Amino acid sequence: MFLIVLLVSCLGCSTTAAREFYIDWENDRFVKDGETFQYASAGMHYFRIPFQYWEHRIMAAKSAGMNAIQTYVAWNAHEPSPGVYNWAGSSDLIGFIELVNAAEMSLILRVGPYICAEWNFGGLPPWLLGHEEGEDVVSVRSSDEVYMAAVTRWLAVLLPKIKPYLYKNGGPIIMVQVENEYGSFGCDHEYMNAMYDAFSSILGKDVAYFTTDGPGLV
């Protein structure tokens, strides 16, 4: 069992008819459009599934009683070389998000940039460890300047693509995960704060961000 740690919530959200999703800390609940909300999510990693099967898998999850999908975002599937991006086929993240939305299900997006997921290099692109520009990352998942520069460039491409699909903007994304199981790797609070700043500067502070850690590692 893993403990989900919420980094920030949509505090002070309006109670008008505007779409909203936030954490009601006092009453220990999620609130969606003014109503208590519980989700049962199916883990479905779009980059592992042939895109032709996405809709079938999503509808199968819904038929099984799920009301949400959760997926990681695999950076190395989208940026195989520095500055070269792939959004086609089974890397069509936006296409996947739109199918979840069409199914009237919520989406929990686990962005990373490190995702683990039993995926090669935890979703980080291998070129981080040495590439043609000659700037090698000394330490991933840290405040290393070269690593953070690459992460910042990646998020500047990715996050504007997903912003229109946040729940508040009419899409299905109710929560966004930052990093993954970092407590098992390091304790660089400066790095985690920088990650939150990178996300919130593009998506806004009124988003439910969270991270995930094992017991006793918070």
SULRA-V803034 format. One record per pair of residues at least 6 apart in sequence whose ideal C-beta (glycine too) atoms are under 6 Angstrom apart, sorted by sequence separation. I is the first residue (numbers start at 1). J is the second residue. D is the distance in whole Angstrom. If there is no record, write none. Layout:
I/J/D + I/J/D
//
This chain:
79/85/6 + 116/122/5 + 130/136/5 + 138/144/5 + 165/171/3 + 167/173/6 + 13/20/5 + 24/31/5 + 29/36/5 + 30/37/4 + 78/85/6 + 100/107/5 + 115/122/6 + 137/144/6 + 140/147/6 + 166/173/5 + 167/174/5 + 78/86/6 + 114/122/5 + 115/123/4 + 165/173/5 + 13/22/5 + 22/31/6 + 128/137/5 + 137/146/5 + 114/124/6 + 137/147/4 + 21/32/5 + 112/123/5 + 135/146/5 + 10/22/3 + 9/22/5 + 44/57/6 + 78/91/6 + 9/23/4 + 77/91/5 + 124/140/6 + 179/195/6 + 6/23/6 + 178/195/5 + 42/61/4 + 178/199/6 + 42/66/4 + 44/69/5 + 46/71/6 + 40/66/5 + 45/71/5 + 40/67/6 + 41/68/4 + 42/69/6 + 43/70/5 + 44/71/6 + 45/72/6 + 47/74/5 + 114/141/5 + 39/67/6 + 39/68/4 + 41/70/5 + 47/77/5 + 183/213/4 + 184/214/6 + 69/100/5 + 176/207/6 + 178/209/5 + 179/211/5 + 180/212/6 + 181/213/6 + 175/208/4 + 176/209/5 + 177/210/6 + 178/211/5 + 183/217/3 + 175/210/6 + 69/105/6 + 68/105/6 + 51/89/6 + 67/105/6 + 68/106/4 + 69/107/5 + 70/108/4 + 72/110/4 + 73/111/5 + 75/113/5 + 113/151/5 + 51/90/5 + 163/203/6 + 51/92/6 + 58/99/6 + 62/103/6 + 54/96/6 + 47/90/6 + 72/115/4 + 155/198/5 + 159/202/4 + 55/99/5 + 141/185/6 + 159/203/6 + 54/99/5 + 58/103/5 + 72/117/5 + 74/119/6 + 82/127/6 + 143/188/6 + 79/125/6 + 142/188/5 + 152/198/6 + 76/123/6 + 143/190/5 + 75/123/5 + 143/191/5 + 74/123/5 + 76/125/4 + 82/131/6 + 142/191/5 + 46/96/4 + 75/125/6 + 109/173/5 + 116/180/5 + 107/172/4 + 111/176/6 + 114/179/6 + 115/180/5 + 116/181/6 + 106/172/5 + 107/173/5 + 114/180/6 + 39/106/6 + 41/108/6 + 108/175/5 + 109/176/5 + 110/177/4 + 97/165/5 + 106/174/5 + 101/171/6 + 101/172/4 + 100/172/5 + 75/154/6 + 21/167/5 + 19/167/6 + 19/168/6 + 21/174/5 + 23/208/6 + 7/196/6 + 10/206/5 + 10/208/6 + 9/208/5 + 8/209/5 + 7/209/4 + 7/210/6 + 6/210/5 + 4/210/5 + 5/211/5 + 4/212/5 + 5/213/6 + 2/212/5 + 3/213/6 + 2/214/6 + 3/215/6 + 5/218/5
//
